[in-house]
Amino acid sequence: MTKSELIQKLAERNPHLYMRDVEKIVDTIFEEITKALVVGDRVELRGFGAFSVKEREARTGRNPRTGESVEVDAKRLPFFKTGKALRERLNGGVSDGDDNEF
């Protein structure tokens, strides 16, 4: 599903709202999640999941083409962990237990 498809579905379910208002609501939600992640906060949407930021240390990597060592800078990456209710819906009502178990 794309952002425009999400906006369309929300507008269809809420005919009392103008399309531009639905679009503004979706944009605001995404912008607030982004702002929170930029400052290092965690965003939790109960029943759906949690967004957080993972820090990756600088390291020495290898260029696969030449085999040459290269320095890889430290970076911050977005991370999403599904909530229990979403996991259960995806698995037909059966929870697979703790996410840390492999």
MOZIPE-V777293 format. One line per field, one symbol per residue. ss: DSSP state (H for helix, E for strand, - for the rest). burial: 1 if it has 24 or more other ideal C-beta (glycine too) atoms within 12 Angstrom, else 0. A space follows every 50 residues. Layout:
# MOZIPE-V777293
ss=???
burial=???
This chain:
# MOZIPE-V777293
ss=--HHHHHHHHHHH-----HHHHHHHHHHHHHHHHHHHH----EEE---EE EEEEEE--EEEE------EEEE--EEEEEEEE-HHHHHHH---------- --
burial=00000010010000000000010001000000100000000010000011 10000000000000000000000000000000000000000000000000 00
